[in-house]
Amino acid sequence: MNQYESVIVLTPLLSEEVAKEAFAKFKAVLTDNGAEIVAEDSWGLRKLAYSIAKKASGHFFLVEYKSQGDLISKLELALKRDERVLRFMTTSLDRHAIAYNEKKRSGAFNKKPKKEEAAV
């Protein structure tokens, strides 16, 4: 099985609840076609780097999943057909990216190193 990561940007005109329902629809496309959801994250309403369809912000969602076969094409077709989607990007993860994401989820990067007491 290959591991993938998809970032989906939805239009800012949606309420938070409607945006989460739309994201749940895309997650259902994944799970109905045999994908295993590894992680998901909602980044909320964020400003875009540049305007897309005269919109300056969007609801960002990230989903990481394992799948095989032609699931990516099915997901991307569903994303292209939905008018609430501004942009999306799917990336295939190699072993280094998978290890990095696991460390990030476990909080290994947020831990502050302990200060060693100086010997007097």
Buried (B, 14 or more C-beta within 10 A) or exposed (E): EEBBBBBBBBBBEBEEEBBBEBBEEBBEBBEEBEBEEBEBEBEEBEEBEEEBEEEEBBBBBBBBBBBEEEBBEBBBEBBEEBEBBBBBEBEEBEEEBBEBBEEEEEEEEEEEEEEEEEEE
